[in-house]
Amino acid sequence: MQTEFLIIGQGISGTWLSYYLEKTNKSFIVIDNEQPNSASRIAAGIINPVTGRRIVKTWMIDELLSFLVPAYEELGKEVGIKAIDKKSLIDFHPTPQMKIAFDERVKEKADFLFQPKDQWQYQETFNYDLGFGEVEPCYVVNLKEILPAWRKKLLSNNQLLEENFEIEELKHSNTGITYKNMKAEKIIFCDGINSSQNSFFINLPFALNKGEVLLIESADIPSTNIFKKGMMLTSIGSELYWIGSNYLWEFQDDQPTEQFRKQTELLLKTWLKVPFKIVDHKASVRPANIERRPFVGFHPTYKNVGLLNGLGTKGCSLAPYFAKQLTDHLIYKKEILPEADIKRFSKILTR
Ligand SMILES: Cc1cc2nc3c(=O)[nH]c(=O)nc-3n(C[C@H](O)[C@H](O)[C@H](O)COP(=O)(O)OP(=O)(O)OC[C@H]3O[C@@H](n4cnc5c(N)ncnc54)[C@H](O)[C@@H]3O)c2cc1C
């Protein structure tokens, strides 16, 4: 079998890379083993444009938003789903200091931050005593439907192999790569945390980060907003809500823990005034890295071996933008943004 590009992984990175490659009419095959607890299958899909105690804009957010909103809408149209929802985030002030910080940022006319018209409008649903600020616009990406819908399309075009990729079977040379009975010009790893163990990229400064979530059912929580108090709470379907997450740099395994379940249940009991039922508990590991910048591009020595990874906590906002950059680099030799290009690690990658 002959193809131009072999893509490993169909999480949000592999989905967007295959989406843009398809637009160029280049041939490609995706190999994905559909791990049920891969990061893209556990994430809520929230895009929050601000971060931190100072509530500042996240990296490149203006540019990313103007790119990603139409991109998700287009992808959704193509596979017949609503791929992205615009919502405002109701940020319940956790401490008096955080309330002051929010109020000051609103006075400074910081982008995305607003005072609500009515501080107490959610009193029937939530316990809170310091009011809230609003962050707008935020988005929720419909990962639950995007990944299977795109997968179905790849399968019907014979562009997806549902199997485990075994790196021991990969042979590479200056002219291309061979994998089992397949020949390709290039291979691109979009395999999330697995790239951190892959001999080509093991020297990159991955800093994997575990997160857990609960799924709850409730008939009484508004589905129109994202709510935040320590954790994020958002609707992911009829009467189903996602609440998470924690961020663990040190962990034993990728399994859900009793400790997270108990802590989060306690938070929900004190925060929510309405009944809820826990229906699931999941955990996954984020392909994060020390610099908090993506890993995009080709290995400086093995020039046919590429990567779209390192998306950390921001897969939904970074994946479409950098998949497009990688595609433009592949097809038109355009430069990848230096802060994202793995060329910045040439020294350690050639060690
Ligand atoms: C608890 C939690 C909450 C999160 N919430 C958000 C959020 O709200 N918003 C946001 O933007 N981001 C969020 N993230 C981060 C986001 O999930 C990641 O940045 C993103 O999913 C990474 O996508 P990826 O495609 O690079 O990797 P992955 O999602 O890990 O995808 C890798 C794919 O490769 C496949 N694969 C791996 N190895 C092989 C192999 N050997 N053979 C075949 N297939 C293979 C896997 O099955 C998988 O399909 C969250 C993450 C976690 C853990």
The ligand as a Tripos MOL2 file, in Angstrom:
@<TRIPOS>MOLECULE
LIG
   53    58     1     0     0
SMALL
NO_CHARGES

@<TRIPOS>ATOM
      1 C1         -9.2470   15.6960   32.3610 C.3       1 LIG1
      2 C2         -8.8840   16.5150   31.1570 C.ar      1 LIG1
      3 C3         -9.6510   17.6070   30.8100 C.ar      1 LIG1
      4 C4         -9.3200   18.3730   29.7040 C.ar      1 LIG1
      5 N1        -10.1480   19.4000   29.3450 N.ar      1 LIG1
      6 C5         -9.8540   20.1420   28.2540 C.ar      1 LIG1
      7 C6        -10.7230   21.1790   27.8310 C.ar      1 LIG1
      8 O1        -11.7880   21.3900   28.4270 O.2       1 LIG1
      9 N2        -10.3700   21.9300   26.7520 N.ar      1 LIG1
     10 C7         -9.2200   21.6910   26.0390 C.ar      1 LIG1
     11 O2         -8.9400   22.3940   25.0650 O.2       1 LIG1
     12 N3         -8.3900   20.6860   26.4020 N.ar      1 LIG1
     13 C8         -8.6740   19.9190   27.4860 C.ar      1 LIG1
     14 N4         -7.8460   18.8980   27.8650 N.ar      1 LIG1
     15 C9         -6.5990   18.7130   27.0880 C.3       1 LIG1
     16 C10        -6.8810   17.9670   25.7960 C.3       1 LIG1
     17 O3         -7.6150   16.8230   26.1040 O.3       1 LIG1
     18 C11        -5.5680   17.5880   25.0870 C.3       1 LIG1
     19 O4         -4.7840   18.7470   24.8670 O.3       1 LIG1
     20 C12        -5.8650   16.9730   23.7290 C.3       1 LIG1
     21 O5         -6.9080   16.0530   23.8240 O.3       1 LIG1
     22 C13        -4.6480   16.2780   23.1430 C.3       1 LIG1
     23 O6         -5.0520   15.7270   21.9350 O.3       1 LIG1
     24 P1         -4.1090   14.8100   21.0490 P.3       1 LIG1
     25 O7         -4.8820   14.4670   19.8350 O.co2     1 LIG1
     26 O8         -2.7910   15.4840   20.8890 O.co2     1 LIG1
     27 O9         -3.8480   13.5020   21.9510 O.3       1 LIG1
     28 P2         -4.8780   12.3610   22.3820 P.3       1 LIG1
     29 O10        -6.1940   12.9100   22.6600 O.co2     1 LIG1
     30 O11        -4.2010   11.5970   23.4570 O.co2     1 LIG1
     31 O12        -5.0000   11.4410   21.1060 O.3       1 LIG1
     32 C14        -4.0330   10.4960   20.7560 C.3       1 LIG1
     33 C15        -4.6920    9.4480   19.8760 C.3       1 LIG1
     34 O13        -3.6850    8.5520   19.4300 O.3       1 LIG1
     35 C16        -4.1130    7.2070   19.5970 C.3       1 LIG1
     36 N5         -2.9170    6.4020   19.8000 N.ar      1 LIG1
     37 C17        -1.9340    6.6030   20.7170 C.ar      1 LIG1
     38 N6         -0.9850    5.6550   20.5930 N.ar      1 LIG1
     39 C18        -1.3690    4.8460   19.5690 C.ar      1 LIG1
     40 C19        -0.8030    3.6810   18.9660 C.ar      1 LIG1
     41 N7          0.3580    3.1560   19.3520 N.pl3     1 LIG1
     42 N8         -1.4780    3.0910   17.9600 N.ar      1 LIG1
     43 C20        -2.6460    3.6120   17.5190 C.ar      1 LIG1
     44 N9         -3.2280    4.7180   18.0510 N.ar      1 LIG1
     45 C21        -2.5940    5.3210   19.0660 C.ar      1 LIG1
     46 C22        -5.0400    7.2610   20.8100 C.3       1 LIG1
     47 O14        -5.9750    6.1900   20.7970 O.3       1 LIG1
     48 C23        -5.7340    8.6080   20.6100 C.3       1 LIG1
     49 O15        -6.8680    8.4650   19.7970 O.3       1 LIG1
     50 C24        -8.1680   18.0770   28.9390 C.ar      1 LIG1
     51 C25        -7.4170   16.9570   29.2720 C.ar      1 LIG1
     52 C26        -7.7600   16.1790   30.3650 C.ar      1 LIG1
     53 C27        -6.9520   14.9750   30.6990 C.3       1 LIG1
@<TRIPOS>BOND
     1     1     2 1
     2     2     3 ar
     3     2    52 ar
     4     3     4 ar
     5     4     5 ar
     6     4    50 ar
     7     5     6 ar
     8     6     7 ar
     9     6    13 1
    10     7     8 2
    11     7     9 ar
    12     9    10 ar
    13    10    11 2
    14    10    12 ar
    15    12    13 ar
    16    13    14 ar
    17    14    15 1
    18    14    50 ar
    19    15    16 1
    20    16    17 1
    21    16    18 1
    22    18    19 1
    23    18    20 1
    24    20    21 1
    25    20    22 1
    26    22    23 1
    27    23    24 1
    28    24    25 2
    29    24    26 1
    30    24    27 1
    31    27    28 1
    32    28    29 2
    33    28    30 1
    34    28    31 1
    35    31    32 1
    36    32    33 1
    37    33    34 1
    38    33    48 1
    39    34    35 1
    40    35    36 1
    41    35    46 1
    42    36    37 ar
    43    36    45 ar
    44    37    38 ar
    45    38    39 ar
    46    39    40 ar
    47    39    45 ar
    48    40    41 1
    49    40    42 ar
    50    42    43 ar
    51    43    44 ar
    52    44    45 ar
    53    46    47 1
    54    46    48 1
    55    48    49 1
    56    50    51 ar
    57    51    52 ar
    58    52    53 1
@<TRIPOS>SUBSTRUCTURE
     1 LIG1         1 GROUP 0 **** ****
